Amino acid sequence: SSTIFVNNLSFQTREQGLAATLSFCGKVVRSRIPSDPLTGASKGFAYVEFEREEQAERALREMNGVEVDGRRIRLEFSQSRS
């Protein structure tokens, strides 16, 4: 899969900023930070899709545990919905 799940995000992190942070690992096709439907507040996690699987693997190796906006993010491959 070329999509990674990013957990432990700061509630101040925005999709464009996250994509820019991870883009040195490869081309980010899409980043999505789900929000609470009532408040619009971030849920503290995101999905980031890279152009190729190798780029997602590089992000996992190089960015897991890195501090972004004051929080150490945790990355893993996103589980596909069945």
Secondary structure, 3 states (H helix, E strand, C coil): CCEEEEECCCCCCCHHHHHHHHHHHCCEEEEECCECCCCCCECCEEEEEECCHHHHHHHHHHHCCCEECCEECEEEECCCCC
